Amino acid sequence: MMELLYCKRDVVKKLNDYVEVHPPVILFKSGNLYPVHIDVNHNWIATDEEGRDHMVAERAKNISDDYWFQFHFEVRT
């Protein structure tokens, strides 16, 4: 299943939960749409600005159940 995501706020690359890379690298830009699909383990994978895959929701049958996802994105149909 393929969906489109609307990015509500920039998502920047981080080395871990607290450390961002310098200079900042924006993976997903606010206002842009991105394709996302679900894998067999219910992980939602989106393709970033550089064409690389990133998990945007983990172990969620419904992507909107993931808090981190809700903060950064919304599903567009």
C-alpha positions in Angstrom: 0.0 0.0 0.0 1.4 3.4 -1.0 0.3 6.7 0.6 1.4 10.3 0.3 2.6 12.3 3.3 2.4 16.0 3.9 5.3 17.3 6.0 4.1 19.7 8.6 7.6 20.7 9.9 11.1 20.1 8.8 12.7 16.8 9.8 16.5 17.2 10.2 19.1 14.5 10.2 20.4 13.5 13.7 23.3 11.3 14.8 21.2 10.2 17.8 18.2 11.4 19.8 19.9 14.6 20.8 22.7 15.4 18.4 21.9 17.0 14.9 24.6 17.0 12.2 26.3 20.2 11.4 25.6 21.9 9.1 21.9 20.8 9.4 20.6 18.4 6.7 16.9 18.5 6.1 15.6 15.1 5.3 11.9 16.1 4.9 10.9 19.7 4.1 7.9 21.4 5.5 5.1 21.8 2.9 6.4 19.0 0.6 4.7 15.6 -0.2 6.5 12.3 0.1 5.7 8.7 -0.8 5.4 6.2 2.0 4.7 2.5 2.1 4.3 -0.1 4.9 6.6 -3.2 5.2 5.7 -6.7 6.5 6.5 -5.7 10.1 4.2 -2.6 10.0 7.0 -0.2 9.7 6.2 2.8 7.5 9.1 3.8 5.1 9.2 7.2 3.4 11.6 8.5 0.7 13.5 11.7 1.7 14.7 14.6 -0.4 17.8 12.6 -1.5 15.8 9.5 -2.5 16.8 7.6 0.7 14.4 5.5 2.7 13.6 6.4 6.4 11.3 4.8 8.9 8.6 7.4 9.9 6.4 5.1 12.0 7.4 1.9 13.7 5.2 -1.2 14.2 1.9 0.6 13.5 -0.9 -0.9 11.5 -2.4 2.6 11.2 0.4 5.2 10.5 -1.5 7.9 12.4 -1.2 5.9 15.6 2.5 6.8 15.9 3.1 10.0 17.9 6.4 11.0 16.2 4.6 10.7 12.8 1.7 12.8 13.9 4.0 15.6 15.1 5.8 15.8 11.7 3.4 14.5 9.0 -0.2 13.9 8.0 -1.5 11.5 5.4 -2.9 12.9 2.1 -5.0 10.9 -0.3 
